[in-house]
Every structure is written in C-alpha cells, then in structure tokens.
Amino acid sequence: MDGALVSNTGPLVALAVIDRLDLLHCLLDEVIVPEAVHFELLEGAQNKLVLLRIGRHTG
C-alpha cells in the first residue's frame, strides 16, 4: 500500500509490545518518527524494548 505515517509514541509502543511492528511495513511505504518521539522512546525502560524491536524491523 502506498503512503506514509507520522507517528507518536503510543502506536509504536502498542505494536512493539505485541511484536507486530511489521504491520506498519505491510500497510505503509514509510513511517516517520519525529525527533521528540524518538527522545520520548529513549526515556522509559519499556520503551527501550520498543527501540530494539524497531531496530529489528528496519534496514
């Protein structure tokens, strides 16, 4: 599917917790994570899991 999404923290955390970040790649060409969201993800312990899973689904 064509399209892009600018995401806040909530959807990324929710999808990472259930290990389904792959759904974003199925639905969209691009997911944009603003710098403020990236910093917010860096702050919490559970959010570090999100970053690890995001890293696994990118590149």
C-alpha positions in Angstrom: 0.0 0.0 0.0 1.2 3.5 -0.7 1.5 6.1 1.9 3.4 7.5 4.9 2.6 7.9 8.5 4.0 10.3 11.1 3.7 8.5 14.4 3.6 9.5 18.0 4.8 7.1 20.8 1.6 5.3 21.5 1.1 3.3 18.4 4.8 2.3 18.3 4.7 1.1 21.9 1.5 -0.8 21.4 2.7 -2.5 18.2 6.1 -3.3 19.7 4.6 -4.8 22.9 2.6 -7.3 20.8 5.6 -7.7 18.4 3.7 -6.5 15.4 5.7 -3.6 14.1 5.8 -5.5 10.8 2.2 -4.4 10.3 3.4 -0.9 9.6 5.6 -2.2 6.7 2.7 -4.1 5.3 0.4 -1.0 5.3 2.8 1.8 4.5 5.8 2.8 2.5 7.3 5.0 5.1 6.9 5.6 8.9 8.3 8.9 10.1 9.3 9.2 13.8 9.7 12.8 14.8 12.8 13.6 16.9 10.6 14.4 20.0 9.0 10.9 19.8 12.5 9.3 19.4 13.6 11.0 22.6 10.5 10.0 24.4 11.1 6.4 23.4 14.6 6.7 24.8 13.3 7.7 28.3 11.4 4.6 29.6 12.6 1.0 30.2 9.6 -0.5 28.3 10.3 2.0 25.5 13.8 0.6 25.1 12.2 -2.7 24.2 10.3 -0.7 21.5 13.5 0.7 20.2 15.1 -2.7 20.0 12.1 -4.1 18.1 12.0 -1.1 15.8 15.7 -1.6 15.0 14.9 -5.3 14.2 12.3 -4.2 11.7 14.3 -1.5 9.9 17.1 -1.7 7.5 
